[in-house]
Amino acid sequence: MHTRHLLALAAVVVAPAAEAHEFWISPDTYRPAAGGLVRVSLFHGERFAGEVVPRDEERIKRFQMLMEAGAVPVRGLHGGLESFVRPDAAGNAIMVYEGLERFNNLPGERFEAYLAEEGLDAIAQWRAENGQTGEAGREAYVRCSKSLLQVGSDASEAAVVPFDREVGLDCEIILEGCEAGDDGTALTVRVLFEGAPLEGARVVGVAAATHEELIEVYTDDEGRAMLTATHGGAWMVTTLHMTRTQGREDADWKSYWASVTFEIGG
């Protein structure tokens, strides 16, 4: 099916109606057989509700599956709605999509609404203190997406296993571990920015089965946070990090949209 220590704060909230920004990798299975063909779609939207993004070779910096033996390209036709990869051995696999820089220019009011929606209060405060609240938001952005697959019959049927390998994305969410309990599955994630732990990052988790409910947590000083998954099936964890640009004439801000999709349960 296409689905597309520690916390400082955790809450379940209802997703607001807003402009869609999320970008994620959606394989047709998270548990393929070794040698089996995996069909992959890219989605843009909100919390598992979105539209398929046609493959655009001019916007792809890296699209590959990483396995113990090395990297395998995720192939497809320019403009196609699906890409394809065939993992040739059992084990954990990490699918990685790294996009080239793109640009977004929003009027001041819409940019402020975007900052509020995404919890980027520090950016809004800086703009207010510098008299820029009403000015347009000129933003460069990149996509940093991953999907975790368990290939072959040795894959655990209980829950995802840790995928704690760094893959070198500018902003990266790492699933460090999980533990099943009476209240659900505790997922430990770590957010890195340019290879270093990112403190205070807002991390959002959502299950495809209950996509209107979000779990929000914030990372600690080691970049870690914990989410409790109370539903099985496909999950997505996302974060957004925005920085001021220096010495650029085409953008005042740069944002890094990171996501990771995976499956809990068989």
ChimeraX attribute file (.defattr): number of C-alpha atoms within 10 A of each C-alpha:
attribute: neighborCount
match mode: 1-to-1
recipient: residues
	/A:1	9
	/A:2	16
	/A:3	25
	/A:4	27
	/A:5	12
	/A:6	18
	/A:7	18
	/A:8	15
	/A:9	13
	/A:10	17
	/A:11	11
	/A:12	14
	/A:13	11
	/A:14	10
	/A:15	15
	/A:16	10
	/A:17	8
	/A:18	11
	/A:19	12
	/A:20	13
	/A:21	14
	/A:22	21
	/A:23	26
	/A:24	32
	/A:25	26
	/A:26	27
	/A:27	27
	/A:28	17
	/A:29	21
	/A:30	23
	/A:31	26
	/A:32	20
	/A:33	20
	/A:34	16
	/A:35	14
	/A:36	15
	/A:37	15
	/A:38	20
	/A:39	19
	/A:40	22
	/A:41	23
	/A:42	22
	/A:43	22
	/A:44	18
	/A:45	17
	/A:46	20
	/A:47	28
	/A:48	25
	/A:49	15
	/A:50	18
	/A:51	15
	/A:52	18
	/A:53	17
	/A:54	16
	/A:55	19
	/A:56	14
	/A:57	15
	/A:58	9
	/A:59	14
	/A:60	14
	/A:61	12
	/A:62	16
	/A:63	20
	/A:64	18
	/A:65	22
	/A:66	19
	/A:67	19
	/A:68	11
	/A:69	8
	/A:70	8
	/A:71	16
	/A:72	16
	/A:73	16
	/A:74	19
	/A:75	16
	/A:76	17
	/A:77	13
	/A:78	13
	/A:79	11
	/A:80	13
	/A:81	17
	/A:82	21
	/A:83	20
	/A:84	16
	/A:85	20
	/A:86	18
	/A:87	22
	/A:88	16
	/A:89	16
	/A:90	19
	/A:91	17
	/A:92	20
	/A:93	22
	/A:94	23
	/A:95	26
	/A:96	24
	/A:97	24
	/A:98	20
	/A:99	21
	/A:100	15
	/A:101	15
	/A:102	13
	/A:103	14
	/A:104	13
	/A:105	14
	/A:106	14
	/A:107	12
	/A:108	16
	/A:109	13
	/A:110	15
	/A:111	21
	/A:112	22
	/A:113	15
	/A:114	18
	/A:115	16
	/A:116	14
	/A:117	15
	/A:118	15
	/A:119	14
	/A:120	18
	/A:121	13
	/A:122	12
	/A:123	18
	/A:124	19
	/A:125	13
	/A:126	13
	/A:127	16
	/A:128	12
	/A:129	10
	/A:130	9
	/A:131	10
	/A:132	14
	/A:133	18
	/A:134	14
	/A:135	14
	/A:136	16
	/A:137	23
	/A:138	18
	/A:139	21
	/A:140	20
	/A:141	19
	/A:142	19
	/A:143	26
	/A:144	27
	/A:145	26
	/A:146	29
	/A:147	22
	/A:148	25
	/A:149	26
	/A:150	25
	/A:151	24
	/A:152	19
	/A:153	13
	/A:154	12
	/A:155	19
	/A:156	15
	/A:157	13
	/A:158	13
	/A:159	18
	/A:160	25
	/A:161	19
	/A:162	17
	/A:163	18
	/A:164	13
	/A:165	11
	/A:166	13
	/A:167	15
	/A:168	14
	/A:169	22
	/A:170	17
	/A:171	26
	/A:172	28
	/A:173	26
	/A:174	23
	/A:175	24
	/A:176	15
	/A:177	16
	/A:178	21
	/A:179	15
	/A:180	15
	/A:181	11
	/A:182	6
	/A:183	10
	/A:184	14
	/A:185	21
	/A:186	16
	/A:187	19
	/A:188	20
	/A:189	23
	/A:190	24
	/A:191	28
	/A:192	21
	/A:193	17
	/A:194	12
	/A:195	14
	/A:196	13
	/A:197	19
	/A:198	22
	/A:199	18
	/A:200	19
	/A:201	23
	/A:202	22
	/A:203	27
	/A:204	22
	/A:205	25
	/A:206	25
	/A:207	26
	/A:208	20
	/A:209	14
	/A:210	13
	/A:211	17
	/A:212	17
	/A:213	18
	/A:214	19
	/A:215	19
	/A:216	22
	/A:217	23
	/A:218	23
	/A:219	24
	/A:220	21
	/A:221	15
	/A:222	16
	/A:223	23
	/A:224	28
	/A:225	27
	/A:226	26
	/A:227	25
	/A:228	18
	/A:229	21
	/A:230	15
	/A:231	17
	/A:232	17
	/A:233	16
	/A:234	22
	/A:235	24
	/A:236	24
	/A:237	25
	/A:238	24
	/A:239	23
	/A:240	21
	/A:241	18
	/A:242	17
	/A:243	13
	/A:244	14
	/A:245	15
	/A:246	10
	/A:247	8
	/A:248	9
	/A:249	8
	/A:250	12
	/A:251	18
	/A:252	16
	/A:253	19
	/A:254	20
	/A:255	20
	/A:256	21
	/A:257	22
	/A:258	27
	/A:259	27
	/A:260	26
	/A:261	26
	/A:262	28
	/A:263	22
	/A:264	21
	/A:265	14
	/A:266	13
